[in-house]
């Protein structure tokens, strides 16, 4: 399989939002449990914070004026109209601070999914209505103080929850801020600043030292080191010269660059990264659906137990005041707050952490299922290997010709060619600091090589086929390794030596294979190369096995075969040529650096093209799933223990609604802390 680079606009996902306008509207509606991202989310956090402080200010006088609190603390404060003042303060509290819960309840009932908001709304409404009735003569003691403490604690819980979700999404906000609002456009001799949304493809722009790159494009002039660490995770600055690709959001070093615009706004690599992270945070995984079902059933149980408790105590002859208090407590304690937070928080933290570490998760369920992988199938070219030809051996047959002399002659002829072999020879010559001589009378021999005059000598750089055609012996040593491609150097028709090249195995490939073996995962290589090449690479890396001479359309069949044997298969490929196989695999992992990253068929994308990240991905997917399950168990177990206590039927145990609210908030905080521990994995 040839490893190709795809920089076309077809790669971009369908539903990108306009990030290029330098705004923070990171997408539109997300899962309601995530709230809305960007400005909306921040505005909602501010709103909850404001309501919390207002309700806290109102709660203090309400507590001081309440009979029950005065009785508990052993003081008395009474005056004409005290009950009406208490009613007025509580009405403001109920109307203003209780509004988000009442609106949330209406939304849930409209969508026929009663949940957390329904429970809170019912609890505060029952407490308020009952207390108003006592002011106007109904027999019993008012619940205004419990209404106030319940609303305060619920607002605090919501505010903390939204803040933690917002913090988990800050990685996205940071990514968005990386794109500048304007660019310096070059028009002939003139340079003027234009808003980014007006920049079009093929414009020429100038990026000065220390500025951020505003678009994806190609360097036309200049030379500079770019810091792309926020985009690719690669900490070392990358040298960019004429012809090099640059990515929006990268930070320019000390040189000025003239860039030809290829993608702006939502077409840029960075916008795709933001969209992928967002989509992953907003898609529901199987575990999250489980949490939603649990929350729904908990609501049903709470409603039945709430009204059942009220009815039971009334039948048993208890007062309305007592029966309603028990019912309110049941409603408060059963609010599935912790359950609602259990999964979204882990999702938000894990996807932003993954993105920071070069893993783009496009399919949440696949990410969580990484723990089930039993077999990993790697594409060879461009995945286990770099896809770049590098020189492996140089051999000279002439005593007066050193290896570097031979390399210099070959480089002189190859410097005009774009062929991968030519590129490999030139790279080696530069690495060895060899001086490359000039060439005259250059000629390309179609399909066989090149020739020319260097230092008054006729030189050829040719394939083994050329030697065969001209009845020249091919030395055995030159073709001993089937994984290599060898070219021969002739000087004045005499065989002077050879240069062997091979697709270079990535430095991290062997370590990746070893890590996967330790996890008990079988590793296979899938390649279009011949048996000998496949066997050599497979053995060098210590893989379980290989499948060679496989055409692109057959890759899918090979994966089906393994799945039929009961293997849970992950396929790692370059994301474009391997699209059918990636789609067929239980989990498709695309290796793709730079703008190649938007491989539509992959579930997960490794930004750094590092096979070692595959092993990290499996471990991280495993710990993410563990956190979700731990949170679900805690959130449901807590309700199982506290609900019976709230009914008042357990001898010697009576929990007030306010204590219930404290318990509920405590469970929420525990779930939030547990989710945060993912950061230390």
NORGIWO-V554912 format. One record per backbone hydrogen bond with DSSP energy under -0.5 kcal/mol. CO is the residue of the C=O (numbers start at 1). NH is the residue of the N-H. E is the energy in kcal/mol with one decimal. If there is no record, write none. Layout:
co = (CO CO)
nh = (NH NH)
e = (E E)
This chain:
co = (2 5 8 9 14 17 18 19 24 25 28 31 31 32 37 37 38 39 40 41 42 43 44 45 46 47 48 49 50 51 52 53 54 55 56 57 58 59 60 61 62 63 66 67 68 69 70 70 79 81 82 83 84 85 86 87 88 89 90 91 92 92 93 93 96 98 98 99 100 101 102 103 104 105 106 107 108 109 115 116 117 118 119 120 121 122 123 124 125 126 127 128 129 130 131 132 133 134 143 143 144 145 146 147 148 149 150 151 152 153 154 155 156 157 158 159 160 161 162 163 164 165 167 169 169 170 171 172 173 174 175 176 178 181 183 183 184 185 185 186 187 190 192 194 195 196 200 203 204 205 206 206 207 208 211 213 216 216 217 218 219 221 224 225 226 226 227 228 228 228 229 233 238 240 241 244 246 247 250 250 251 253 256 257 257 258 258 259 259 260 261 263 264 265 268 269 270 271 272 273 274 275 276 277 278 279 285 286 287 288 289 290 291 292 293 294 295 296 297 298 299 300 301 302 303 304 305 306 307 308 309 310 311 312 313 314 319 320 321 322 323 324 325 326 327 328 329 330 332 335 336 337 338 339 340 341 342 343 344 345 346 347 348 349 350 351 352 353 354 355 358 358 358 359 360 360 363 364 365 366 367 368 369 370 374 375 375 376 376 377 378 379 380 380 380 384 388 390 393 395 398 400 402 403 404 405 406 407 408 409 410 411 413 414 419 420 421 422 423 424 425 426 427 428 429 430 434 435 440 443 443 444 445 445 448 449 450 451 452 452 453 454 457 457 458 459 460 460 461 462 463 463 464 465 466 467 468 473 475 475 476 477 480 481 485 487 488 488 489 489 490 490 491 494 494 496 496 497 498 499 500 500 501 502 504 506 506 508 509 510 511 512 513 514 515 516 517 522 523 523 524 525 526 527 529 530 531 532 533 534 535 536 537 538 538 539 545 547 549 551 551 552 552 553 554 555 556 557 558 559 560 561 562 563 567 568 568 569 569 570 571 571 572 573 576 578 579 580 581 587 587 588 588 588 589 590 590 593 594 595 597 598 599 603 603 604 605 605 606 606 609 610 611 611 612 613 614 615 616 617 618 619 620 621 622 623 624 625 626 627 628 629 630 631 632 633 634 635 636 637 638 639 640 641 642 643 644 644 645 645 649 650 652 656 657 658 659 660 661 662 663 664 665 666 667 668 669 670 671 672 673 675 676 677 678)
nh = (4 7 11 12 16 19 21 22 26 27 37 34 35 35 40 41 42 43 44 45 46 47 48 49 50 51 52 53 54 55 56 57 58 59 60 61 62 63 64 65 66 66 70 71 72 73 74 75 82 85 86 87 88 89 90 91 92 93 94 95 96 97 97 98 99 101 102 103 104 105 106 107 108 109 110 111 113 112 119 120 121 122 123 124 125 126 127 128 129 130 131 132 133 134 135 136 138 137 146 147 148 149 150 151 152 153 154 155 156 157 158 159 160 161 162 163 164 165 166 167 168 169 170 172 173 174 175 176 177 178 178 179 180 196 185 194 206 187 192 188 190 187 185 183 198 199 203 261 186 259 184 208 257 211 252 249 262 263 246 260 243 258 240 253 228 238 251 231 232 233 233 235 226 224 244 219 217 250 213 252 227 210 223 207 259 220 221 205 261 218 202 216 267 268 272 273 274 275 276 277 278 279 280 281 282 283 289 290 291 292 293 294 295 296 297 298 299 300 301 302 303 304 305 306 307 308 309 310 311 312 313 314 315 316 318 317 323 324 325 326 327 328 329 330 331 332 333 334 335 337 340 341 342 343 344 345 346 347 348 349 350 351 352 353 354 355 356 357 359 358 360 607 608 361 362 605 367 368 369 370 370 371 372 373 522 377 570 378 524 572 526 384 383 384 385 506 504 502 500 498 401 402 406 407 408 409 410 411 412 413 414 415 416 417 423 424 425 426 427 428 429 430 431 432 434 433 436 437 453 445 451 446 448 449 463 445 461 443 454 459 440 457 454 459 492 452 462 490 450 488 466 467 468 469 470 472 471 475 478 479 479 480 482 484 501 499 462 490 496 497 460 492 494 491 496 397 398 489 395 487 392 393 485 390 386 509 510 512 513 514 515 516 517 518 519 521 520 376 544 545 378 547 380 550 549 534 535 536 537 538 539 540 541 542 543 542 525 527 551 554 555 555 556 557 558 559 560 561 562 563 564 565 567 566 569 374 375 586 587 377 573 589 379 591 579 582 583 584 585 571 589 590 603 604 573 592 606 596 597 598 599 600 602 362 363 590 360 607 592 609 611 613 614 615 616 617 618 619 620 621 622 623 624 625 626 627 628 629 630 631 632 633 634 635 636 637 638 639 640 641 642 643 644 645 646 647 648 649 648 655 651 653 654 660 661 662 663 664 665 666 667 668 669 670 671 672 673 674 675 676 677 678 679 680 681)
e = (-0.7 -0.6 -1.1 -1.7 -0.8 -1.6 -0.6 -1.2 -2.2 -3.0 -0.6 -2.2 -0.8 -0.7 -0.7 -1.0 -2.2 -2.9 -2.4 -2.2 -2.3 -2.3 -2.6 -2.4 -2.6 -2.6 -2.3 -2.2 -2.4 -2.7 -2.2 -2.2 -2.0 -2.2 -1.4 -0.7 -1.7 -2.8 -2.2 -2.3 -0.8 -0.8 -2.2 -2.6 -2.4 -2.8 -1.0 -2.0 -1.9 -2.3 -2.5 -2.2 -2.5 -2.7 -2.4 -2.3 -2.0 -2.2 -2.9 -2.8 -3.0 -0.6 -1.1 -1.2 -0.5 -0.6 -2.0 -2.9 -2.1 -2.1 -1.9 -2.2 -2.3 -2.6 -2.5 -2.1 -3.0 -0.9 -1.8 -2.2 -2.9 -2.4 -2.4 -2.6 -2.3 -2.6 -2.0 -2.4 -3.0 -2.3 -2.0 -2.7 -2.1 -1.6 -1.6 -1.5 -2.7 -1.3 -0.5 -2.8 -2.6 -2.2 -2.5 -2.4 -2.5 -2.5 -2.5 -2.7 -2.4 -2.6 -2.5 -2.8 -2.8 -2.4 -2.9 -2.3 -2.4 -2.2 -2.4 -2.7 -1.9 -1.1 -1.3 -1.1 -1.3 -2.9 -1.9 -2.4 -2.1 -0.5 -1.0 -1.5 -0.6 -2.8 -0.9 -2.4 -2.9 -0.6 -2.2 -0.5 -2.5 -3.1 -2.8 -2.1 -1.9 -1.4 -1.5 -2.8 -3.1 -3.0 -0.7 -0.5 -2.4 -1.9 -3.1 -3.4 -2.9 -2.3 -2.9 -3.0 -3.3 -2.5 -2.9 -1.1 -0.8 -3.0 -2.4 -1.3 -2.8 -0.5 -1.8 -0.6 -3.0 -2.0 -2.5 -2.8 -2.0 -1.8 -3.0 -0.5 -2.9 -1.5 -0.6 -2.8 -0.6 -3.5 -1.4 -2.7 -0.6 -1.9 -3.0 -2.4 -2.3 -1.6 -1.9 -2.4 -2.6 -2.5 -2.7 -2.6 -2.5 -3.2 -2.6 -2.3 -2.1 -1.7 -2.1 -1.9 -1.8 -2.4 -2.3 -2.4 -2.5 -2.2 -2.5 -2.3 -2.0 -2.1 -2.8 -2.7 -2.6 -2.5 -3.2 -3.1 -2.5 -2.5 -2.8 -2.1 -2.7 -3.0 -2.5 -1.9 -2.7 -2.1 -2.8 -1.5 -2.6 -3.1 -2.1 -2.4 -2.0 -3.0 -2.3 -2.3 -2.2 -2.4 -2.8 -1.8 -1.4 -2.5 -2.7 -1.5 -1.8 -0.7 -0.5 -1.8 -0.6 -2.7 -2.9 -2.4 -2.9 -2.5 -1.6 -2.5 -2.7 -2.3 -1.9 -1.5 -3.1 -1.5 -0.5 -2.3 -0.5 -0.7 -0.7 -2.5 -1.9 -2.3 -2.2 -0.5 -1.0 -0.9 -2.7 -1.2 -2.4 -0.5 -2.6 -0.6 -2.4 -3.0 -3.3 -0.9 -1.9 -1.1 -2.2 -2.7 -1.9 -2.4 -2.8 -2.3 -1.6 -0.5 -2.2 -2.5 -2.4 -2.1 -2.3 -2.7 -2.1 -1.5 -2.3 -1.4 -0.6 -2.1 -2.6 -2.1 -2.1 -2.5 -2.5 -1.9 -2.3 -2.4 -2.5 -2.3 -2.9 -1.2 -0.5 -0.6 -3.4 -0.5 -2.9 -0.8 -2.9 -2.2 -2.3 -2.8 -2.7 -3.0 -0.6 -3.1 -2.4 -2.0 -2.7 -0.6 -3.1 -2.0 -0.5 -2.4 -2.3 -3.2 -0.8 -1.2 -2.2 -2.3 -1.6 -3.1 -1.8 -0.7 -1.0 -0.7 -1.0 -0.7 -0.7 -1.6 -3.2 -2.7 -2.6 -0.5 -2.8 -1.2 -2.3 -0.5 -1.8 -2.8 -0.5 -3.2 -0.8 -2.8 -2.6 -2.6 -2.8 -1.5 -3.6 -2.5 -3.1 -1.3 -0.5 -2.2 -2.4 -2.2 -2.5 -2.2 -2.3 -2.2 -1.1 -2.3 -2.1 -3.1 -1.4 -1.5 -3.2 -3.2 -1.3 -2.4 -2.7 -2.4 -2.9 -2.3 -2.4 -2.6 -2.6 -2.4 -1.8 -0.8 -2.4 -0.5 -1.5 -2.4 -0.6 -1.5 -1.0 -0.9 -0.6 -0.5 -2.1 -1.9 -2.2 -2.4 -1.6 -2.3 -2.5 -0.9 -2.0 -1.8 -0.9 -2.4 -1.8 -1.3 -1.6 -3.0 -0.5 -3.4 -2.7 -3.7 -1.6 -2.8 -2.4 -2.1 -2.2 -2.4 -0.6 -0.6 -2.4 -2.1 -1.9 -0.7 -3.0 -1.5 -1.4 -0.7 -2.5 -0.8 -1.0 -3.1 -1.4 -2.8 -3.0 -0.9 -1.8 -1.5 -0.6 -2.1 -1.6 -0.7 -1.5 -2.7 -2.0 -2.0 -2.9 -2.9 -2.0 -2.3 -2.4 -2.2 -2.2 -2.2 -2.0 -2.4 -2.9 -2.6 -2.4 -2.8 -2.6 -2.8 -2.2 -2.8 -2.4 -0.9 -2.1 -1.8 -2.4 -2.5 -0.5 -0.7 -2.0 -1.1 -0.6 -0.6 -0.9 -0.6 -0.6 -1.7 -0.5 -2.5 -2.3 -1.9 -2.6 -2.5 -2.5 -2.4 -2.2 -1.7 -2.4 -2.3 -2.1 -2.3 -2.7 -2.5 -2.1 -1.9 -1.2 -1.6 -2.0 -1.5 -1.9)
